[in-house]
Amino acid sequence: MANELKLQSIAGHPLDENLRPIKIQGETSSLEIAKHEKGARVTGDLNVTGDLTVTGSMASDSTKLPIAGGTMTGNLTLGSGIGIDGDVNLDADDTGSGVGIKMLKAGTKIAAFEAHHGYSGLFLYENEGGGSDLCALQCFEHGATALVTYDATGTAAHLTLDADGDIVIDPATGITKFYLAGSTTDYASLTVASNGVTTLTTVDDGVGSSGHLTLDVDGDVVLDPFSGITKFYKNGDTDDYLSITVGLGGIATIATADSDGAVGHLTLDPDGELNLTPVTEVKSDAPLKIKEAANAVADTAAYGQLWVKTATPNQLYFTTDAGDDIQITSGTSTAGGGGGTSRWNVQTGGYKTSLANANYYFQYYPEAYGWFNSETDPTTLDQETDLYSATWIAPADGTLTRMDVFVRATNATDTVQFYVFKGSISEAGSETASLTQIGVSGDCGIDATTKTFHQIATFSSSNTFSQGDGLWIFIKKDSHSVSCNYYFSITISGEYD
């Protein structure tokens, strides 16, 4: 061969397929050689100036990494003394989506740098998974970046940030958005502005109103504003609002603000009781309005009720815990009766001698002691002798609740009863009046003895009268057998509405 260099082994070993070192003056060099095509080996560093060209096939030993490519099994170790003065470039052919630089474990892909559909990404695959369940860091145009997890068969690809320090989110716009399953129109956002001003917002498709916000804590919710003021707006209206202000000592104020009027009303509408339990007082700087009602509510031990009864005009009442209704006002003034229910009573009396039939007898005029005026049917009275003889004219609406009668008789064998009728007379004048019975004493139980009897009757129904009604009282035998003389005193009483 041209320019051939021949070396003869001093030990007389022929050049064969075995690697043997070259010795110079008895010293073993770093170079070992063998016959042609049997290889060479350098022990130590190999410095190449210029190109290194490999001609021929690569080593088939799986413990070695071929320079021209291939597959290597076993470990690849770069020692700490290796220095690279420049770049290390791993350049995979661009043959389509999903092509890149892959890392495998026992033939299964566990990580890769790949290009996919307009972005490049670092993909980490589930250990032993082979490519279905993964996490990816994806970089798009303009550096837009997404951290994605994917569970091929479910939704268990959770993402945990476990920092041994702070987690800092620092968007240039100050806006951090939270989507649900990729929906970019329904979301929550956290916006931080100058001075740390922060807004938590929900968006329902840009047009809806179901983007509710729920705080569901297994403990307290603490609001701790530096000013002590918490404000509640409606749909961004910062002029009309409700505020809760907490001051020193826990002093708290609930206030409403109406920027252009005075209709910032505050309503408490519990589906149950509203309990005010101050240690000292309940105060109001304005008159207190109470809605009228037909009755007080159910009694509660140790509590009284102040309420307004339905009427025209309505009336102020107090009800005790025993259920006693005490009327405080009547019409345009206070009710009588010393502060209790407003009551009334009327007393009359007289005698009727020679009562020899079953007619209704009454006075010709109030306080007349002789009851000699009579009617067979008291439901209709005329103006000539009857209408002006009313025992009493009611000054207000009310009820008849009781009748007391003291009565004695002579030559008596016939029982007797006392009746109360009501009726009205027109202010323009009436020739007759229709009367309605509202009470009767019941049989007085007298006999021919010289005793005086006390008859008591109470009434709870069909016993009302109106302001301006007249009340007439009548005496009448149940039946007639003999002529009798009766002497009596009567008190009727009741309540004003």
Summary of the structure (lengths in Angstrom):
residues: 497
radius of gyration: 56.4
end to end distance: 142.7
largest distance: 181.2
contacts: 1014
relative contact order: 0.07
helix: 2%
strand: 40%
